[in-house]
Amino acid sequence: MCGITGIYNFKNEKKVYSEEISAMNDAIKQRGPDGEGVWIDGSVGLGHRRLEIIDLSHKAGQPIVNEAGTVYLTCNGEIYNFLELRKELEEKRHGFKSDSDNEVILHLYEEYGTKFAEKLSGMFALAIWDSVKRKLILARDRMGIKPLYYYLHKGGIIFASEIKAILANPVYKKEINFEALHYYFFYNQVPGPKTFFKDIYCVEPAQLLILDNNSKPRKEKYWELTFQPVITDEDTAAEMLSDTLESAVKSHMRSDVSFAVGLSGGVDSSILTALLTRHSSKPVKTFSLSFEDDVLLKKKEFNMTRNIVRLFKTDHTSFVLGPQSIVDNLQRIVTAMDTPICTFAVTYYLCQEASKHSKVLFTGDGSEELFGKYWNHRLAQNIAGILDLIYDKKEKTRCEKRLIAKYSQLTCERPFQVPQLFSFRAKDKRRLYSRFLLSKTRNCIVTDHIERLLHESDVDNFFNRVLSMDTKNFLVNHALTVIDRSSMVHSIETRHPFLDHKVVELVAKFSPYLKLKEGVSKYILKKSVKGIVPDNLINSFFSGVTGPPVSRWLLFELEEFARAILAPGNLEKHGFFNIDYVQSILKEHYNLRMIHKEHEDYVFSLPDKNHTIKIWKLLIFQLWWEKNFA
């Protein structure tokens, strides 16, 4: 795993200097502390920061070049089918200089041109420079696991694995994208390709961005996830999933350094531990965390984790976090993320600990979006069950809109968005925003975006449609972004077998009623591992550790911390918010302490009183603004 940077002045042919690329490399040094590479050719420059995972020799350093010296590559990622591809390419008389998995990409491009990405199985963000055609190609993996950002200006393009590297180039002048700001507060994530910085965009999943001297930059999609639920038999589905997932885990194990598993006590990480143990010659390293004063969750997590550790004889390390960890690390987390993201960043702390012992960490991320788990998925399945009874297409569409509208009223204007139940609603816009910010976000209507995602999708079954929406939006724009930055800031690579594209494609073919069945979430996944994980563990899985008890911590231990950051004097610096309203939120929230002790569950279930998410969003935004603009 690494970080990449680059410049191509394809419009003005201005010379690129090595100092420019080095400065960008330095901004993302944490992504690759094991080495640096810079290559310059006139108006083109490529950079690379290396984290050694496969082929630890200097021969695998980047940027790398083909035998003819005409095609150059800088890549962040892992290609899990590189051994099979290398064999195929060697049979076609391609020569290799190293044992690096990334080198196959160069020869695939020579052989197949821009169709090269279709051959890759893995996670990647890369840039290819074809010196003969004077063409630059940026590419991102199918699921969007690895990030890639770019800034198009009047002279050319600047690109990098993280936005902070683009900010390190003086050509870009920092400016807030106010549309993104509005999505952050009222939708919880910024829909790609937009970012929080004006005119900086991301290359989207499964996309090529192609630039040359003679044409405008063009985008090409090389893969699209389609839902065709043709597999309805349980036994067939379970057997196919078991084989495909096990194959994915085996390919993800290819590494020249040690790996570990983030063990939450939930089903996904426990399955990964079982499969990794099955194919490992030594005990698998596992890491788990729990939280101070979260007694009930800690007890459940401890029991489940202990059972998995004992059963598979893992080399286990556990650690405990308290509220002081928030105070000590929140600014670092915000800096690592580059843009405001409302997260409690469990992965940050897990990677912080795991990086002391390993360079690769397996996680179960993606499983929820594939199989369904959360209450919004259950809600979507209920709606799907009603709609499946309606055969007239027009009537089905009308009924669907009415159902969504009704559920929207019942769920605080946030149908199918779990994190938003306790967040800002449309009525809060005029109370939260200053006149200046209201003028900047006048035309931003979040509900239009949500309805467009739901109604314009070509996925027929409504349950699958919501899973698709979560996969293409929340997973990419929120979850995977948090995971990438949380791991890379600690120079550790995360791997996600559930997001292997063959697993994803297979699950998209399953009947939606095999994924969440009779109230059992991830039904077919649990059935697929019978015989691998004991039944008593499969049936007793709890949801796993999802985050620290921030509601409780914020209400008690972190009040002084929160009030200091959101003090009127700090908010006045940018003038974006109605200060009286922000202070009223704080006052109302901390009044909850008067009834908390006897009615904790009731207090934390009140969207109109529990302002944890609202305060957290404001805290993160304020820290980000002060870091970038104060």
C-alpha positions as CSV (number, residue, x, y, z in Angstrom):
1,M,0.0,0.0,0.0
2,C,1.3,3.4,-0.9
3,G,0.5,6.9,-1.9
4,I,0.7,8.5,-5.4
5,T,1.1,12.0,-6.7
6,G,1.4,13.6,-10.1
7,I,1.2,16.6,-12.4
8,Y,0.4,16.8,-16.2
9,N,0.5,20.3,-17.7
10,F,-1.3,19.1,-20.9
11,K,-2.7,22.5,-21.7
12,N,0.3,24.8,-21.3
13,E,3.1,22.3,-21.5
14,K,4.8,24.0,-18.5
15,K,7.8,22.1,-17.2
16,V,7.2,20.1,-14.0
17,Y,10.0,20.3,-11.4
18,S,11.0,17.5,-9.0
19,E,10.6,19.8,-6.1
20,E,6.8,20.1,-6.8
21,I,6.4,16.3,-6.8
22,S,8.6,15.9,-3.7
23,A,6.5,18.5,-1.8
24,M,3.3,16.6,-2.7
25,N,5.0,13.3,-1.7
26,D,6.0,14.7,1.7
27,A,2.4,15.7,2.4
28,I,1.4,12.0,2.3
29,K,4.6,10.5,3.7
30,Q,2.6,8.5,6.2
31,R,1.1,6.4,3.4
32,G,4.5,5.1,2.4
33,P,7.4,5.6,4.9
34,D,9.5,2.9,3.3
35,G,10.6,4.8,0.2
36,E,10.0,7.6,-2.2
37,G,10.1,7.9,-6.0
38,V,10.0,10.9,-8.4
39,W,10.0,10.7,-12.2
40,I,9.9,13.8,-14.4
41,D,9.7,14.2,-18.2
42,G,9.0,17.8,-19.3
43,S,5.4,18.7,-18.6
44,V,4.7,15.4,-16.7
45,G,5.7,14.3,-13.3
46,L,4.8,11.2,-11.2
47,G,5.5,10.6,-7.5
48,H,5.2,7.7,-5.2
49,R,5.4,6.9,-1.5
50,R,6.0,3.2,-0.7
51,L,4.8,0.9,2.0
52,E,6.5,-2.4,1.4
53,I,4.1,-5.3,1.3
54,I,4.9,-7.5,-1.7
55,D,8.5,-7.8,-3.0
56,L,10.4,-5.8,-0.3
57,S,13.4,-5.2,-2.6
58,H,14.4,-1.9,-4.2
59,K,13.4,-3.4,-7.6
60,A,9.8,-2.9,-6.7
61,G,10.1,0.8,-6.1
62,Q,8.0,3.2,-8.1
63,P,7.3,4.9,-10.5
64,I,8.2,1.9,-12.7
65,V,8.7,1.7,-16.5
66,N,8.2,-1.0,-19.1
67,E,11.0,-2.6,-21.1
68,A,10.8,-0.1,-23.9
69,G,10.9,2.9,-21.6
70,T,7.6,4.2,-23.0
71,V,5.0,3.5,-20.3
72,Y,5.3,4.6,-16.7
73,L,3.2,3.6,-13.7
74,T,2.7,4.9,-10.1
75,C,0.2,2.8,-8.2
76,N,-1.4,2.6,-4.7
77,G,-2.9,-0.8,-4.0
78,E,-2.7,-4.5,-4.2
79,I,-3.4,-6.7,-7.2
80,Y,-4.5,-10.1,-5.8
81,N,-4.5,-12.0,-9.0
82,F,-1.1,-10.8,-10.1
83,L,0.5,-14.3,-10.1
84,E,-2.1,-15.6,-12.6
85,L,-1.8,-12.4,-14.7
86,R,2.0,-12.6,-14.6
87,K,1.9,-16.2,-15.9
88,E,-0.4,-15.2,-18.7
89,L,1.8,-12.2,-19.7
90,E,5.0,-14.1,-19.6
91,E,3.5,-16.6,-22.0
92,K,3.0,-13.6,-24.3
93,R,6.8,-12.8,-23.9
94,H,6.5,-9.9,-21.5
95,G,9.6,-9.5,-19.3
96,F,9.5,-8.6,-15.6
97,K,12.1,-6.7,-13.5
98,S,10.7,-7.5,-10.1
99,D,8.2,-9.7,-8.2
100,S,5.9,-6.7,-7.5
101,D,2.2,-7.2,-8.0
102,N,1.9,-3.8,-9.5
103,E,4.3,-4.5,-12.4
104,V,1.7,-6.6,-14.1
105,I,-0.4,-3.4,-14.7
106,L,2.3,-2.0,-17.1
107,H,2.2,-5.1,-19.3
108,L,-1.6,-5.4,-19.2
109,Y,-1.7,-1.9,-20.6
110,E,0.8,-2.8,-23.3
111,E,-1.4,-5.8,-24.2
112,Y,-4.9,-4.5,-23.8
113,G,-4.7,-0.7,-23.7
114,T,-7.4,1.0,-21.6
115,K,-9.1,-2.4,-21.2
116,F,-6.3,-3.3,-18.7
117,A,-8.4,-2.5,-15.6
118,E,-11.0,-5.1,-16.5
119,K,-8.3,-7.8,-15.9
120,L,-7.4,-6.6,-12.4
121,S,-8.7,-8.1,-9.2
122,G,-7.8,-6.0,-6.2
123,M,-7.9,-2.5,-4.7
124,F,-6.0,0.3,-6.5
125,A,-5.7,3.9,-7.5
126,L,-3.1,4.5,-10.3
127,A,-1.7,6.7,-13.0
128,I,-0.2,5.5,-16.3
129,W,1.8,7.7,-18.5
130,D,2.0,6.7,-22.2
131,S,4.9,8.8,-23.5
132,V,4.3,7.7,-27.2
133,K,0.7,8.8,-27.2
134,R,1.3,11.6,-24.7
135,K,-1.6,10.3,-22.7
136,L,-2.3,10.1,-18.9
137,I,-4.7,7.6,-17.5
138,L,-6.0,7.7,-14.0
139,A,-7.9,4.6,-12.7
140,R,-9.6,3.5,-9.5
141,D,-10.7,0.0,-8.4
142,R,-14.3,-1.2,-8.8
143,M,-15.5,-0.7,-5.3
144,G,-13.7,2.6,-4.6
145,I,-11.5,1.1,-1.8
146,K,-8.5,3.2,-2.7
147,P,-8.9,7.0,-3.1
148,L,-7.7,9.2,-6.0
149,Y,-8.3,13.0,-6.2
150,Y,-7.6,15.6,-8.9
151,Y,-7.7,19.3,-9.6
152,L,-8.2,20.5,-13.2
153,H,-6.9,24.0,-13.8
154,K,-6.2,26.2,-16.8
155,G,-2.7,24.6,-17.3
156,G,-3.4,21.0,-16.6
157,I,-4.1,18.5,-13.8
158,I,-2.8,17.8,-10.4
159,F,-3.7,14.4,-8.8
160,A,-2.9,12.5,-5.6
161,S,-4.1,9.8,-3.2
162,E,-5.1,12.4,-0.7
163,I,-6.3,16.0,-1.0
164,K,-3.6,17.2,1.4
165,A,-1.0,16.5,-1.4
166,I,-2.9,18.7,-3.9
167,L,-3.1,21.4,-1.2
168,A,0.7,21.2,-1.0
169,N,0.9,22.5,-4.6
170,P,0.7,26.3,-4.7
171,V,-1.2,26.2,-8.0
172,Y,-4.3,25.3,-6.0
173,K,-5.8,28.1,-3.8
174,K,-7.9,26.7,-1.0
175,E,-11.7,27.4,-1.2
176,I,-14.6,25.7,0.5
177,N,-17.3,24.0,-1.6
178,F,-20.4,25.1,0.2
179,E,-22.6,22.5,-1.5
180,A,-20.4,19.9,0.1
181,L,-20.7,21.6,3.5
182,H,-24.5,21.5,3.2
183,Y,-24.5,17.8,2.4
184,Y,-22.2,17.1,5.4
185,F,-24.6,18.7,7.8
186,F,-27.8,17.5,6.3
187,Y,-26.9,14.2,4.6
188,N,-23.9,12.9,6.5
189,Q,-21.7,12.4,3.5
190,V,-20.6,14.3,0.4
191,P,-21.7,12.5,-2.8
192,G,-18.9,11.9,-5.1
193,P,-17.2,13.2,-7.2
194,K,-17.6,16.4,-5.1
195,T,-15.3,17.1,-2.2
196,F,-15.2,19.8,0.5
197,F,-12.7,21.8,-1.5
198,K,-14.0,23.7,-4.5
199,D,-12.8,22.3,-7.9
200,I,-11.2,19.2,-6.3
201,Y,-12.9,16.0,-7.3
202,C,-12.4,12.3,-6.9
203,V,-12.0,9.7,-9.6
204,E,-15.1,7.6,-9.0
205,P,-15.1,3.8,-8.5
206,A,-14.5,1.7,-11.6
207,Q,-13.6,4.8,-13.6
208,L,-10.8,5.8,-15.9
209,L,-10.0,9.5,-16.4
210,I,-8.1,10.0,-19.6
211,L,-6.2,13.1,-20.6
212,D,-4.1,14.0,-23.6
213,N,-3.0,17.0,-25.6
214,N,-5.7,17.0,-28.2
215,S,-9.0,16.5,-26.3
216,K,-10.9,17.4,-23.2
217,P,-10.5,15.0,-20.2
218,R,-12.9,12.1,-20.7
219,K,-14.3,9.5,-18.3
220,E,-14.8,5.9,-19.0
221,K,-16.6,3.3,-16.8
222,Y,-15.1,-0.2,-17.0
223,W,-17.4,-2.0,-14.6
224,E,-20.9,-1.6,-13.2
225,L,-22.6,-3.6,-10.4
226,T,-25.9,-5.0,-11.5
227,F,-28.5,-6.8,-9.4
228,Q,-30.0,-9.8,-11.2
229,P,-31.5,-12.0,-8.4
230,V,-31.5,-15.3,-10.4
231,I,-30.1,-17.5,-7.6
232,T,-33.0,-18.5,-5.3
233,D,-32.0,-21.9,-3.9
234,E,-30.5,-21.6,-0.4
235,D,-28.1,-24.5,-0.6
236,T,-26.8,-23.5,-4.0
237,A,-26.3,-19.9,-2.9
238,A,-24.6,-21.0,0.4
239,E,-22.2,-23.3,-1.4
240,M,-21.3,-20.7,-4.1
241,L,-20.7,-18.0,-1.5
242,S,-18.6,-20.3,0.7
243,D,-16.3,-21.2,-2.2
244,T,-16.1,-17.6,-3.6
245,L,-15.4,-16.0,-0.2
246,E,-12.8,-18.6,0.7
247,S,-11.1,-18.0,-2.6
248,A,-11.1,-14.3,-2.0
249,V,-9.6,-14.6,1.4
250,K,-6.8,-16.9,0.1
251,S,-5.9,-14.4,-2.6
252,H,-6.0,-11.5,-0.1
253,M,-3.4,-13.4,2.0
254,R,-0.7,-12.8,-0.6
255,S,1.9,-10.7,1.2
256,D,5.6,-10.7,2.2
257,V,4.8,-9.2,5.6
258,S,2.6,-10.4,8.5
259,F,-1.1,-9.8,8.6
260,A,-3.7,-9.5,11.4
261,V,-7.5,-9.3,11.8
262,G,-9.5,-6.5,13.5
263,L,-11.8,-8.7,15.7
264,S,-15.0,-7.0,16.8
265,G,-16.9,-10.0,18.1
266,G,-19.3,-9.8,15.2
267,V,-20.0,-12.3,12.4
268,D,-17.8,-10.7,9.7
269,S,-14.5,-10.5,11.5
270,S,-15.1,-13.9,13.1
271,I,-15.6,-15.5,9.7
272,L,-12.4,-13.9,8.4
273,T,-10.5,-15.2,11.4
274,A,-11.8,-18.7,10.7
275,L,-10.9,-18.7,7.0
276,L,-7.5,-17.1,7.6
277,T,-6.7,-19.7,10.3
278,R,-7.7,-22.4,7.9
279,H,-5.0,-21.3,5.4
280,S,-2.3,-20.0,7.7
281,S,0.7,-22.0,8.9
282,K,1.0,-20.0,12.1
283,P,-1.5,-18.4,14.6
284,V,-3.4,-15.5,13.1
285,K,-2.9,-12.2,14.9
286,T,-6.1,-10.6,16.1
287,F,-6.8,-7.3,17.8
288,S,-9.9,-6.0,19.6
289,L,-10.8,-3.0,21.5
290,S,-13.4,-2.1,24.2
291,F,-14.4,1.1,26.0
292,E,-14.2,2.3,29.5
293,D,-17.6,2.2,31.4
294,D,-19.4,0.5,28.5
295,V,-20.0,-2.4,30.8
296,L,-22.7,-4.3,28.9
297,L,-21.1,-4.0,25.5
298,K,-17.7,-4.9,26.9
299,K,-19.1,-8.0,28.5
300,K,-20.7,-9.2,25.2
301,E,-17.6,-8.3,23.2
302,F,-15.3,-10.0,25.6
303,N,-17.2,-13.2,25.7
304,M,-17.6,-13.4,21.9
305,T,-14.0,-12.4,21.2
306,R,-12.7,-14.8,23.9
307,N,-14.7,-17.7,22.2
308,I,-13.2,-16.9,18.8
309,V,-9.7,-16.5,20.1
310,R,-9.9,-19.8,22.0
311,L,-11.5,-21.7,19.1
312,F,-9.0,-20.6,16.5
313,K,-6.0,-20.2,18.8
314,T,-5.2,-16.7,17.6
315,D,-2.3,-14.5,18.8
316,H,-4.6,-11.9,20.5
317,T,-4.1,-8.4,21.7
318,S,-6.9,-6.4,23.3
319,F,-6.9,-2.8,24.5
320,V,-9.3,-0.3,26.2
321,L,-10.1,3.3,25.2
322,G,-11.5,6.0,27.4
323,P,-12.8,9.5,26.8
324,Q,-9.3,11.0,27.1
325,S,-8.5,9.3,23.8
326,I,-11.0,11.5,22.1
327,V,-9.4,14.6,23.5
328,D,-5.9,13.4,22.5
329,N,-6.7,12.2,19.0
330,L,-9.7,14.1,17.5
331,Q,-7.6,16.8,15.9
332,R,-5.2,14.1,14.4
333,I,-8.2,12.2,13.1
334,V,-9.7,15.3,11.4
335,T,-6.3,16.1,9.9
336,A,-6.0,12.6,8.6
337,M,-9.4,12.6,7.0
338,D,-8.7,15.8,4.9
339,T,-12.4,16.8,4.9
340,P,-15.0,16.8,7.6
341,I,-16.5,13.3,8.1
342,C,-18.8,12.5,11.0
343,T,-17.1,9.5,12.4
344,F,-16.1,8.1,15.8
345,A,-13.2,6.4,14.0
346,V,-12.9,3.1,15.7
347,T,-10.7,1.9,12.9
348,Y,-8.3,4.8,13.7
349,Y,-7.6,3.4,17.2
350,L,-7.6,-0.2,16.0
351,C,-5.0,0.6,13.3
352,Q,-3.0,2.6,15.7
353,E,-2.5,-0.5,17.9
354,A,-2.3,-3.0,15.1
355,S,0.4,-1.1,13.3
356,K,2.8,-1.8,16.2
357,H,2.7,-5.5,15.3
358,S,1.7,-5.8,11.6
359,K,1.6,-4.0,8.2
360,V,-1.7,-5.6,7.0
361,L,-5.0,-5.7,8.8
362,F,-8.1,-7.6,7.5
363,T,-11.5,-6.1,8.2
364,G,-15.1,-7.2,7.5
365,D,-16.2,-4.0,6.0
366,G,-18.7,-4.1,3.2
367,S,-20.7,-7.0,4.5
368,E,-23.6,-4.9,5.8
369,E,-24.1,-3.2,2.4
370,L,-23.9,-6.6,0.6
371,F,-26.3,-8.6,2.8
372,G,-28.3,-6.1,4.8
373,K,-28.2,-5.6,8.5
374,Y,-29.4,-2.3,9.8
375,W,-33.0,-1.2,10.6
376,N,-33.1,0.8,7.3
377,H,-32.5,-2.5,5.4
378,R,-35.3,-4.1,7.3
379,L,-37.6,-1.2,6.5
380,A,-36.6,-1.4,2.8
381,Q,-37.4,-5.2,2.8
382,N,-40.8,-4.5,4.3
383,I,-41.5,-2.0,1.5
384,A,-40.2,-4.4,-1.1
385,G,-42.6,-7.1,0.2
386,I,-45.5,-4.8,-0.4
387,L,-44.3,-3.6,-3.8
388,D,-43.7,-7.2,-5.0
389,L,-47.5,-7.8,-4.7
390,I,-48.2,-5.0,-7.3
391,Y,-47.7,-6.0,-10.9
392,D,-48.8,-2.8,-12.7
393,K,-45.6,-0.8,-13.2
394,K,-47.2,2.7,-12.9
395,E,-49.2,1.7,-9.8
396,K,-46.0,0.2,-8.2
397,T,-44.2,3.5,-8.8
398,R,-47.0,5.5,-7.3
399,C,-47.2,3.2,-4.3
400,E,-43.5,3.3,-3.8
401,K,-43.4,7.1,-3.6
402,R,-46.3,7.2,-1.2
403,L,-44.6,4.6,1.1
404,I,-41.4,6.5,1.1
405,A,-43.2,9.8,1.9
406,K,-45.0,8.1,4.8
407,Y,-41.8,6.5,6.2
408,S,-40.0,9.8,5.7
409,Q,-42.5,11.5,8.1
410,L,-42.1,8.7,10.6
411,T,-38.3,8.8,10.5
412,C,-37.5,12.5,10.9
413,E,-37.3,13.1,7.1
414,R,-34.5,10.6,6.9
415,P,-35.8,7.4,5.2
416,F,-33.1,4.7,4.9
417,Q,-30.4,6.8,6.6
418,V,-29.5,5.5,10.0
419,P,-26.9,8.1,11.0
420,Q,-29.2,11.0,10.1
421,L,-32.0,10.2,12.6
422,F,-30.3,12.3,15.3
423,S,-28.8,14.9,12.9
424,F,-30.0,18.2,11.5
425,R,-33.3,18.3,9.7
426,A,-34.6,20.7,7.0
427,K,-36.3,22.9,9.5
428,D,-32.9,23.4,11.2
429,K,-31.3,25.0,8.2
430,R,-32.5,28.6,8.9
431,R,-31.7,28.2,12.6
432,L,-28.2,26.8,12.1
433,Y,-26.9,28.8,9.1
434,S,-26.0,32.5,9.2
435,R,-27.3,34.7,6.4
436,F,-24.0,34.3,4.6
437,L,-24.2,30.5,4.6
438,L,-27.9,30.6,3.7
439,S,-27.1,32.6,0.6
440,K,-24.3,30.1,-0.4
441,T,-26.5,27.0,0.0
442,R,-29.8,28.4,-1.3
443,N,-30.1,25.9,-4.1
444,C,-28.9,22.8,-2.2
445,I,-31.8,20.4,-1.5
446,V,-30.6,17.2,0.1
447,T,-34.0,15.4,-0.2
448,D,-33.9,15.8,-4.0
449,H,-30.6,13.9,-4.1
450,I,-32.0,11.1,-1.9
451,E,-35.2,10.8,-4.0
452,R,-33.2,10.8,-7.2
453,L,-31.0,7.9,-5.9
454,L,-34.1,5.9,-4.9
455,H,-36.3,6.6,-7.9
456,E,-33.9,6.7,-10.8
457,S,-32.1,3.5,-10.0
458,D,-32.6,0.6,-12.4
459,V,-32.6,-2.0,-9.6
460,D,-36.1,-3.5,-9.5
461,N,-36.4,-4.9,-6.0
462,F,-36.6,-2.1,-3.4
463,F,-34.5,-3.8,-0.8
464,N,-31.7,-4.4,-3.3
465,R,-32.1,-0.8,-4.4
466,V,-31.3,0.5,-0.9
467,L,-28.4,-1.9,-0.6
468,S,-27.1,-0.6,-4.0
469,M,-27.6,3.0,-2.7
470,D,-25.6,2.3,0.4
471,T,-22.8,0.5,-1.5
472,K,-22.4,3.3,-4.0
473,N,-22.8,6.2,-1.5
474,F,-22.3,5.5,2.2
475,L,-19.7,2.8,1.7
476,V,-17.6,4.7,-0.8
477,N,-18.1,8.3,0.3
478,H,-18.0,7.6,4.1
479,A,-17.0,4.2,5.4
480,L,-14.1,3.4,3.0
481,T,-12.8,6.9,3.2
482,V,-12.6,6.7,7.0
483,I,-10.9,3.2,6.8
484,D,-8.3,4.4,4.2
485,R,-7.2,7.5,6.2
486,S,-7.4,5.7,9.5
487,S,-5.1,3.0,8.3
488,M,-2.7,5.0,6.2
489,V,-2.0,7.6,8.8
490,H,-0.6,4.7,10.8
491,S,1.2,3.2,7.8
492,I,-0.8,0.0,7.8
493,E,-2.7,-1.6,4.9
494,T,-6.3,-2.8,5.3
495,R,-7.8,-5.6,3.2
496,H,-11.5,-6.3,2.7
497,P,-12.3,-9.8,1.2
498,F,-16.0,-9.1,1.3
499,L,-15.4,-6.4,-1.3
500,D,-13.6,-8.7,-3.7
501,H,-15.6,-7.9,-6.9
502,K,-16.3,-11.6,-7.5
503,V,-18.0,-11.9,-4.0
504,V,-19.9,-8.7,-4.7
505,E,-21.1,-9.8,-8.2
506,L,-22.2,-13.2,-6.8
507,V,-24.2,-11.7,-3.9
508,A,-25.9,-9.3,-6.3
509,K,-27.3,-12.5,-8.0
510,F,-28.9,-13.8,-4.9
511,S,-32.6,-13.4,-4.1
512,P,-33.0,-10.5,-1.7
513,Y,-34.9,-12.8,0.6
514,L,-31.8,-14.9,1.1
515,K,-29.8,-11.9,2.5
516,L,-32.2,-10.9,5.3
517,K,-34.6,-13.7,6.0
518,E,-37.3,-13.9,8.7
519,G,-35.5,-11.2,10.8
520,V,-32.1,-12.9,10.5
521,S,-29.5,-10.5,9.1
522,K,-26.8,-11.8,6.7
523,Y,-28.8,-15.1,6.6
524,I,-27.1,-16.6,3.6
525,L,-23.6,-15.6,4.8
526,K,-24.1,-17.3,8.2
527,K,-25.4,-20.4,6.4
528,S,-22.4,-20.4,4.0
529,V,-19.9,-20.8,6.9
530,K,-21.6,-23.8,8.7
531,G,-18.9,-26.3,9.3
532,I,-16.3,-23.6,9.3
533,V,-17.6,-21.6,12.3
534,P,-19.6,-23.7,14.9
535,D,-23.3,-23.2,14.9
536,N,-23.4,-22.1,18.5
537,L,-21.2,-19.1,17.6
538,I,-23.0,-18.3,14.4
539,N,-26.3,-18.1,16.2
540,S,-25.0,-16.1,19.2
541,F,-23.2,-13.4,17.2
542,F,-23.9,-9.9,18.4
543,S,-23.4,-6.9,16.1
544,G,-19.8,-6.4,17.2
545,V,-18.0,-3.2,18.4
546,T,-19.2,-0.3,16.2
547,G,-18.1,2.7,18.2
548,P,-17.2,4.2,21.6
549,P,-20.0,5.4,23.9
550,V,-19.6,8.9,22.6
551,S,-23.2,9.9,23.7
552,R,-22.3,9.2,27.3
553,W,-18.8,10.6,27.1
554,L,-19.9,13.8,25.4
555,L,-22.6,14.2,28.0
556,F,-20.2,13.9,31.0
557,E,-16.5,13.7,30.5
558,L,-16.2,15.8,27.2
559,E,-18.4,18.8,28.0
560,E,-15.5,21.1,28.7
561,F,-13.7,19.9,25.5
562,A,-16.9,20.5,23.4
563,R,-17.7,23.9,24.8
564,A,-14.1,25.1,24.3
565,I,-14.1,24.2,20.6
566,L,-17.6,25.6,19.9
567,A,-17.1,28.7,22.0
568,P,-18.7,31.8,20.4
569,G,-15.3,33.4,19.7
570,N,-14.2,30.4,17.6
571,L,-17.5,30.3,15.6
572,E,-17.2,34.1,14.9
573,K,-14.0,33.5,13.0
574,H,-15.8,32.1,9.9
575,G,-19.4,33.4,10.6
576,F,-21.1,30.4,9.1
577,F,-23.4,29.6,11.9
578,N,-26.1,31.2,14.1
579,I,-24.1,31.2,17.4
580,D,-27.1,31.5,19.6
581,Y,-28.6,28.4,18.0
582,V,-25.4,26.4,18.5
583,Q,-25.2,27.5,22.2
584,S,-28.9,26.5,22.6
585,I,-28.1,23.0,21.3
586,L,-25.3,22.7,23.8
587,K,-27.5,23.9,26.6
588,E,-30.4,21.5,25.8
589,H,-28.0,18.6,25.3
590,Y,-26.3,19.0,28.7
591,N,-29.7,19.4,30.4
592,L,-30.1,15.7,29.7
593,R,-27.8,14.9,32.6
594,M,-30.6,15.8,35.0
595,I,-32.6,12.7,33.9
596,H,-29.8,10.5,32.5
597,K,-29.1,8.4,35.5
598,E,-32.5,6.8,35.9
599,H,-33.6,6.8,32.2
600,E,-30.4,6.4,30.1
601,D,-31.9,4.4,27.3
602,Y,-34.9,6.8,27.0
603,V,-32.7,9.9,27.0
604,F,-30.4,8.7,24.3
605,S,-33.4,7.7,22.1
606,L,-34.8,11.2,21.8
607,P,-33.9,12.8,18.4
608,D,-35.2,16.2,19.6
609,K,-33.1,16.2,22.8
610,N,-30.0,14.0,22.2
611,H,-27.8,16.3,20.1
612,T,-24.7,14.1,20.1
613,I,-24.5,13.8,16.3
614,K,-25.2,17.5,15.8
615,I,-22.5,18.5,18.3
616,W,-20.1,16.0,16.8
617,K,-20.6,17.3,13.3
618,L,-20.0,20.8,14.5
619,L,-16.9,19.8,16.5
620,I,-15.3,18.1,13.5
621,F,-16.2,20.9,11.1
622,Q,-14.7,23.5,13.4
623,L,-11.5,21.6,13.9
624,W,-11.2,21.1,10.1
625,W,-11.8,24.8,9.4
626,E,-9.3,26.0,11.9
627,K,-6.7,23.6,10.5
628,N,-7.3,24.7,6.9
629,F,-8.5,28.3,6.9
630,A,-7.9,30.0,10.3
